[in-house]
């Protein structure tokens, strides 16, 4: 007897996060960027405005366009389910929230005249966190070292040499959060 194939909702946090990013990007596209600017982008604004505080978290949902969204969604969907299975939905949600707030606050302090949107910081947190999957106490995974050299090193170099609309600082901060979380989560379980 043939077994029926079914589609499973295998990674609720990652799938939910990507779905919200899709909806936010779609709303931004349909509104000519106005909804993205209002709800899904963090920038210096009055602390009397409640949206200022909301955007500290929601900026990770908005994207500057479809290619920005697809690039981030691809990494999220590749790495996220493995991470969610290993660490739990709750922990992955904490990584996303922590990355959102820390990247927003540091960006507002260091770059007050520019806006920030997108899940790239979360992607880099996932990339570095994934490099810790084989971690054992007293060891440093070679995969972690190579990820730092290739991904984070590239962001430092590009941040210093290329002037574009990419937040290399957000990528580096996300990577640092992934490293710290990966170290402590795996130290606890080893």
N, C-alpha and C positions, 0 to 999 in steps of 0.2 A: 504494500500500500504506500502510495506517495504521500509524503508529508507536505502540508500546505505551507508555503512561505508567507510569513506575516511581517509587516513593518513594525519595528518596536521603537518606542520613545525611550531610547537608551541613555540619554544624557540630558535630563530636564533643565539643569541650569544653563548648560552650553546652548542647547537648542532654543531655550527661552531667550537667552541673551542675544543670540544671532537673529531671532525673529523680531525682537524689539529694535535691534539695529536696522533691520530691513524696513520696518514700519517707519522708524524715524527718518531714514534716508529717503524713503518714498514721500513722506510728508514734506521733507525739505525740498525735494525735487518738484513736487506739485505746487508748492508755495513760492517757488523761485528763491529758496534759501531763507525765507522769513521765519519759518517755524524752526529751522535749524538754529538760527541766530537767537530766537526767543527762548528755546527750551533745551537745545542739544549742543551748546557751545558755551564754554566758560571764558569770561573776559572781565576786566575791571569794570565794576558797576557799583552803584550805591548799595551799602550794606543795609539800607532801609527797605530795599526791594527783596521780598521773600524769594523771588526767582534766582537771585544771586546765590543763595544757599542750595537751592535745588539743582542748579546747573553744576555745582561742584561734583555732583554724582552723575548727572544725566549727560554730561558732555561725551562720555564714552559711547553713547548710543548713536550720536549724530556722525555723519560722514560728509566729506566735501563733494562726493559724487559716487557714481556706481563703481568705478574702478577701485576707489579707496575702500568702499564697503566690501567688494568681492575679495580684494587682497587680504583684508583682515578676517573676513568670514572664513576664508579657506584655511588659514592657520588655526583659527578658533575651532573649526570643525575637525581638523586633523589631530590637534593636540588635546583639546578639551575633554572628549569622552574618556581617553586614557587617564587623564588627571582626575576627572570626576569619579571614575571607578576606583582609583587608588586612594584618593584622599577624602572623598565624600562630597556630596552636593553642597553641604553647609560650608565646608572649608573652601571650596572653589568660589562660592558666593562671597565669602570673606576676602579672598584674594582680589576679586573683581572690585568690590567696594573699597578696599584699602588702596588699591592702585588708582582708582578714580579720584578719591579725595586727596591723596598725597600728590599725584601729578598735577591736579588742579591748583592746590595751594602753592606748590613750588613754582609752577608756571606763572601764577599771579604775582608772586614775589619777584621772580627773576625777569619776567617778560610782561610787564604790566600793560604794554601798548599793543599786544597781539592776542588774538583769540586762539583757543585750543578746542579741537573736537576730534573724535574718532577713538577706536578701540585699540590703537597701536600699542599703547602702554600695557594694556591687558595682554595683548599678543606677546609682547616681550617678556612679561611676567610668566606666561605659560611656557614660552620657549626655554627660559632658564629653569623654571620649576621642573619641566620634563627631563632636563639633564640630570636631575637628582634622583631619578627613579631607582637606580641601582646603588644608592648611597648606603654606606655602612660607617658607623662611628669610627673615628680615627683615620678615615680615608678621605681623599678628595677625588671625586670621579673625573677621569680624563675627559669625559663628555662635557662636564661642566667647564673645565679649563678651555676646551676648544670652542664651546658656545660663547664664552666670554671673549675670546680672541676674535672669532669671526663676526658674531652679531653685535655685541656691545662695542668692540673695538671699531667696527665699521661705523657705528653711530657717532662715536667720538670723533673719528677722522672726518666724516661728512659734516658733523656739526661745526667743526672748525674751518672747513675748506669750501663747503657748498652753501650758498645762500638760496634756500627754497622755502616752501611753506610746510615742510615736514618738521615735526617737533622731535628732534633727536634727543632733547632733554627728556621728553616724555618716554621715549623708548628706553633710555638709560635708567630712568627712575623705575619703570616697570620691570626691567631686568634685575635691578637691585632688590626690588620687593620679591620677585620670584626666587632670587638667591637666598635671601633671608628666610622666607617662608619654607623653601625647600630644605634648607639646613635644619631648621628647628622641627619641621614636621617629620623629617626622616630620622633625626636624632632621637626623637621621642619614640619612634617605632622600631629602631634597630636594636 
